């Protein structure tokens, strides 16, 4: 994730889940190790639309691909305050070609 004011794509929160923008792709890893190549494979074969906080507990990583397909972010949910409060994530962003 990147600050909304500096990016053309980002995650929004709705209740106890992230909302994936319609023109972006997401993938949730089955394990806890996830790199850019894993993201591309997962995004191409197992895309998801549900990013509920329950599925992302214990910092389970997930990926997002930008609408233009040129950027990928690997994200881990660290903490989400209940009731629409703040969300803390750790994110790494990769451009086309690594």
Residue pairs with C-beta under 8 A, 6 or more apart in sequence:
1 10
1 11
1 64
1 73
1 75
1 89
1 91
2 10
2 73
2 91
2 93
3 10
4 10
8 66
8 67
8 68
9 21
9 23
9 24
9 64
9 66
9 67
9 71
10 21
11 18
11 19
11 20
11 21
11 51
11 64
11 75
12 18
12 19
12 21
13 19
13 80
13 84
13 87
15 84
16 52
16 53
16 54
16 80
16 82
17 50
17 51
17 52
17 53
18 51
18 53
18 56
19 51
20 26
20 48
20 49
20 51
20 64
21 67
23 67
24 64
24 65
24 66
24 67
25 43
25 47
25 64
25 65
26 43
26 47
26 48
26 49
26 51
26 62
26 63
26 64
26 65
27 39
27 42
27 43
27 46
27 47
27 48
27 62
27 63
28 42
28 48
28 51
28 55
28 56
28 60
28 61
28 62
29 38
29 42
29 60
29 61
29 62
29 63
32 59
32 60
32 61
33 61
34 61
34 62
34 63
34 74
35 74
36 72
36 74
36 94
36 98
38 63
39 63
39 65
39 72
39 74
40 65
40 72
42 63
43 63
43 65
43 72
48 62
51 62
53 77
53 80
56 62
56 76
56 77
57 77
59 76
59 77
59 78
59 90
60 76
60 77
61 74
61 75
61 76
62 74
62 75
62 76
63 72
63 73
63 74
63 75
64 72
64 73
64 75
65 71
65 72
66 72
69 96
70 95
70 96
71 93
71 94
71 95
71 96
72 93
72 94
73 91
73 92
73 93
73 94
74 91
74 92
74 94
75 89
75 90
75 91
76 89
76 90
76 91
77 87
77 88
77 89
78 88
78 89
78 90
79 86
79 87
79 88
80 86
80 87
80 88
81 87
